[in-house]
Amino acid sequence: MGAQTISLFRYLLLGILNLRLFVLVFILAVLAMLFSSFITELAIINSEQIAQALLADFLRYSLVFLTLLLVTTSVAEDYQFRQFERLLTMPVSRWQYIAAQFMVVATIAAVLCLPVLLIIWFSTSLEVALYWTAALWLEMLLLGLVGLLAILSLEKIPLAIFFSIAIYLLAKLSGLIGQMLAASVYYSDGSASNRVVEWIFSGIMYVIPGLEAFAQNDVFFESLDLVALLSDQLFTVTIYAMFLLAVCLIDFYRKEFNL
């Protein structure tokens, strides 16, 4: 079964990796460096640190969105070309498809992160570059799995991307939303509607990942314990990855295909 999973992984990966992808990543890297140089000229204080943080964020959001697009498009093509029906007529279990897709997401994230290591290393230090690359890989892996669950459940690329980005933004803004909820409770009149809204948002914030699941920009401005930061992120992403894979497997097994 392991050999079958590896073969399926290689088949799925070859359908994604191509020359156009590498050209696109090269263009994004050049744009990021040009943008960083432009910001360096504008900044008055801490120009280098601000430029480094913006460079890292430009690469972060570009590659995260690209990973999400690649994952959802790949699975959507399996729906469109009835690839699932052909796969399930072979001696391949559904859990093997999910395992292969997990390996695909992890590999795509790793491939896309390699230029980030070189670019961040060139502009900062090796330690920060290693941290940011590893943290970005975990971040891309997490959102890629969210996209995998979304496309398996919704089966439409626009809906899957919208859902995944919404989850991502809510997670990124969890700290701000928490402060807004605390302020609203403090200034509200304690009405039932305010309490209901508070419970709803508190429940959402409890389910989605927190800020500790993402790479931290503070490393460009101050000395931090990079190992501790990465350990916290690894723990959080591992828990959510296991949960997302379990939900993906359950959702995939409940689907009926016309064999």
Contacts in CASP RR format, 6 or more apart in sequence:
PFRMAT RR
TARGET T0000
AUTHOR 0000-0000-0000
METHOD contacts of the structure
MODEL  1
MGAQTISLFRYLLLGILNLRLFVLVFILAVLAMLFSSFITELAIINSEQI
AQALLADFLRYSLVFLTLLLVTTSVAEDYQFRQFERLLTMPVSRWQYIAA
QFMVVATIAAVLCLPVLLIIWFSTSLEVALYWTAALWLEMLLLGLVGLLA
ILSLEKIPLAIFFSIAIYLLAKLSGLIGQMLAASVYYSDGSASNRVVEWI
FSGIMYVIPGLEAFAQNDVFFESLDLVALLSDQLFTVTIYAMFLLAVCLI
DFYRKEFNL
1 93 0 8 1.000
1 96 0 8 1.000
2 96 0 8 1.000
4 91 0 8 1.000
4 92 0 8 1.000
4 96 0 8 1.000
5 96 0 8 1.000
5 99 0 8 1.000
5 100 0 8 1.000
5 103 0 8 1.000
8 87 0 8 1.000
8 92 0 8 1.000
8 96 0 8 1.000
8 97 0 8 1.000
8 100 0 8 1.000
9 99 0 8 1.000
9 100 0 8 1.000
9 103 0 8 1.000
9 104 0 8 1.000
9 107 0 8 1.000
12 74 0 8 1.000
12 100 0 8 1.000
12 101 0 8 1.000
12 104 0 8 1.000
13 103 0 8 1.000
13 104 0 8 1.000
13 107 0 8 1.000
13 108 0 8 1.000
15 74 0 8 1.000
16 70 0 8 1.000
16 74 0 8 1.000
16 104 0 8 1.000
16 108 0 8 1.000
17 108 0 8 1.000
17 111 0 8 1.000
21 70 0 8 1.000
24 66 0 8 1.000
25 63 0 8 1.000
25 66 0 8 1.000
25 112 0 8 1.000
25 115 0 8 1.000
26 115 0 8 1.000
28 59 0 8 1.000
28 62 0 8 1.000
28 63 0 8 1.000
28 66 0 8 1.000
29 59 0 8 1.000
29 115 0 8 1.000
29 119 0 8 1.000
31 58 0 8 1.000
32 55 0 8 1.000
32 58 0 8 1.000
32 59 0 8 1.000
32 62 0 8 1.000
32 119 0 8 1.000
33 55 0 8 1.000
33 119 0 8 1.000
35 54 0 8 1.000
35 55 0 8 1.000
35 58 0 8 1.000
36 51 0 8 1.000
36 52 0 8 1.000
36 54 0 8 1.000
36 55 0 8 1.000
36 58 0 8 1.000
36 123 0 8 1.000
37 51 0 8 1.000
39 47 0 8 1.000
39 50 0 8 1.000
39 51 0 8 1.000
39 54 0 8 1.000
40 47 0 8 1.000
40 48 0 8 1.000
40 50 0 8 1.000
40 51 0 8 1.000
41 47 0 8 1.000
43 50 0 8 1.000
43 51 0 8 1.000
46 221 0 8 1.000
48 123 0 8 1.000
49 220 0 8 1.000
49 221 0 8 1.000
51 123 0 8 1.000
52 120 0 8 1.000
52 123 0 8 1.000
52 124 0 8 1.000
52 220 0 8 1.000
53 217 0 8 1.000
53 220 0 8 1.000
53 221 0 8 1.000
55 119 0 8 1.000
55 120 0 8 1.000
55 123 0 8 1.000
56 116 0 8 1.000
56 120 0 8 1.000
56 132 0 8 1.000
56 215 0 8 1.000
56 217 0 8 1.000
56 220 0 8 1.000
57 217 0 8 1.000
59 115 0 8 1.000
59 116 0 8 1.000
59 119 0 8 1.000
59 120 0 8 1.000
59 136 0 8 1.000
60 136 0 8 1.000
60 139 0 8 1.000
60 215 0 8 1.000
63 112 0 8 1.000
63 113 0 8 1.000
63 116 0 8 1.000
63 136 0 8 1.000
63 140 0 8 1.000
64 139 0 8 1.000
64 140 0 8 1.000
64 143 0 8 1.000
64 168 0 8 1.000
65 165 0 8 1.000
66 112 0 8 1.000
67 105 0 8 1.000
67 108 0 8 1.000
67 109 0 8 1.000
67 112 0 8 1.000
67 140 0 8 1.000
67 143 0 8 1.000
67 144 0 8 1.000
68 143 0 8 1.000
68 144 0 8 1.000
68 146 0 8 1.000
68 147 0 8 1.000
68 161 0 8 1.000
68 164 0 8 1.000
68 165 0 8 1.000
69 161 0 8 1.000
70 108 0 8 1.000
71 101 0 8 1.000
71 104 0 8 1.000
71 105 0 8 1.000
71 108 0 8 1.000
71 144 0 8 1.000
71 147 0 8 1.000
71 148 0 8 1.000
71 151 0 8 1.000
72 147 0 8 1.000
72 148 0 8 1.000
72 150 0 8 1.000
72 151 0 8 1.000
72 157 0 8 1.000
72 160 0 8 1.000
72 161 0 8 1.000
72 164 0 8 1.000
73 157 0 8 1.000
74 104 0 8 1.000
75 101 0 8 1.000
75 148 0 8 1.000
75 151 0 8 1.000
75 152 0 8 1.000
76 151 0 8 1.000
76 155 0 8 1.000
76 156 0 8 1.000
76 157 0 8 1.000
76 160 0 8 1.000
77 83 0 8 1.000
78 84 0 8 1.000
78 87 0 8 1.000
79 155 0 8 1.000
84 97 0 8 1.000
84 257 0 8 1.000
85 257 0 8 1.000
85 258 0 8 1.000
85 259 0 8 1.000
87 97 0 8 1.000
88 94 0 8 1.000
88 257 0 8 1.000
88 259 0 8 1.000
89 259 0 8 1.000
94 249 0 8 1.000
94 252 0 8 1.000
94 253 0 8 1.000
95 249 0 8 1.000
97 252 0 8 1.000
98 245 0 8 1.000
98 248 0 8 1.000
98 249 0 8 1.000
98 252 0 8 1.000
101 148 0 8 1.000
101 248 0 8 1.000
102 145 0 8 1.000
102 148 0 8 1.000
102 241 0 8 1.000
102 245 0 8 1.000
105 141 0 8 1.000
105 144 0 8 1.000
105 145 0 8 1.000
105 148 0 8 1.000
106 141 0 8 1.000
108 140 0 8 1.000
109 137 0 8 1.000
109 140 0 8 1.000
109 141 0 8 1.000
109 144 0 8 1.000
110 137 0 8 1.000
112 140 0 8 1.000
113 133 0 8 1.000
113 136 0 8 1.000
113 137 0 8 1.000
113 140 0 8 1.000
114 133 0 8 1.000
116 129 0 8 1.000
116 132 0 8 1.000
116 133 0 8 1.000
116 136 0 8 1.000
117 129 0 8 1.000
117 130 0 8 1.000
117 133 0 8 1.000
118 129 0 8 1.000
120 128 0 8 1.000
120 129 0 8 1.000
120 132 0 8 1.000
120 133 0 8 1.000
121 129 0 8 1.000
124 220 0 8 1.000
127 226 0 8 1.000
128 219 0 8 1.000
128 220 0 8 1.000
128 226 0 8 1.000
130 226 0 8 1.000
131 215 0 8 1.000
131 219 0 8 1.000
131 226 0 8 1.000
131 229 0 8 1.000
131 230 0 8 1.000
132 215 0 8 1.000
132 219 0 8 1.000
134 230 0 8 1.000
135 214 0 8 1.000
135 215 0 8 1.000
135 216 0 8 1.000
135 229 0 8 1.000
135 230 0 8 1.000
135 233 0 8 1.000
136 215 0 8 1.000
138 213 0 8 1.000
138 215 0 8 1.000
138 233 0 8 1.000
138 234 0 8 1.000
138 237 0 8 1.000
139 213 0 8 1.000
139 214 0 8 1.000
139 215 0 8 1.000
139 233 0 8 1.000
139 237 0 8 1.000
141 237 0 8 1.000
141 241 0 8 1.000
142 209 0 8 1.000
142 213 0 8 1.000
142 237 0 8 1.000
142 240 0 8 1.000
142 241 0 8 1.000
142 244 0 8 1.000
143 164 0 8 1.000
143 168 0 8 1.000
144 164 0 8 1.000
145 240 0 8 1.000
145 241 0 8 1.000
145 244 0 8 1.000
145 245 0 8 1.000
145 248 0 8 1.000
146 163 0 8 1.000
146 164 0 8 1.000
146 167 0 8 1.000
146 168 0 8 1.000
146 244 0 8 1.000
147 160 0 8 1.000
147 161 0 8 1.000
147 163 0 8 1.000
147 164 0 8 1.000
148 244 0 8 1.000
148 248 0 8 1.000
149 244 0 8 1.000
149 247 0 8 1.000
149 248 0 8 1.000
149 251 0 8 1.000
150 159 0 8 1.000
150 160 0 8 1.000
150 161 0 8 1.000
150 163 0 8 1.000
150 164 0 8 1.000
151 157 0 8 1.000
151 160 0 8 1.000
152 248 0 8 1.000
152 251 0 8 1.000
152 252 0 8 1.000
152 255 0 8 1.000
153 160 0 8 1.000
153 251 0 8 1.000
154 160 0 8 1.000
154 163 0 8 1.000
167 208 0 8 1.000
170 177 0 8 1.000
170 204 0 8 1.000
170 205 0 8 1.000
170 208 0 8 1.000
171 208 0 8 1.000
171 209 0 8 1.000
171 210 0 8 1.000
171 211 0 8 1.000
171 213 0 8 1.000
171 214 0 8 1.000
172 211 0 8 1.000
172 214 0 8 1.000
174 205 0 8 1.000
174 208 0 8 1.000
174 209 0 8 1.000
174 210 0 8 1.000
174 211 0 8 1.000
175 210 0 8 1.000
175 211 0 8 1.000
177 201 0 8 1.000
177 205 0 8 1.000
178 201 0 8 1.000
178 205 0 8 1.000
181 198 0 8 1.000
181 201 0 8 1.000
181 202 0 8 1.000
181 205 0 8 1.000
184 194 0 8 1.000
184 197 0 8 1.000
184 198 0 8 1.000
185 194 0 8 1.000
185 198 0 8 1.000
188 194 0 8 1.000
209 236 0 8 1.000
209 237 0 8 1.000
209 240 0 8 1.000
210 236 0 8 1.000
212 232 0 8 1.000
212 233 0 8 1.000
212 236 0 8 1.000
213 233 0 8 1.000
213 236 0 8 1.000
213 237 0 8 1.000
213 240 0 8 1.000
214 233 0 8 1.000
215 233 0 8 1.000
216 224 0 8 1.000
216 229 0 8 1.000
218 224 0 8 1.000
219 226 0 8 1.000
219 229 0 8 1.000
END
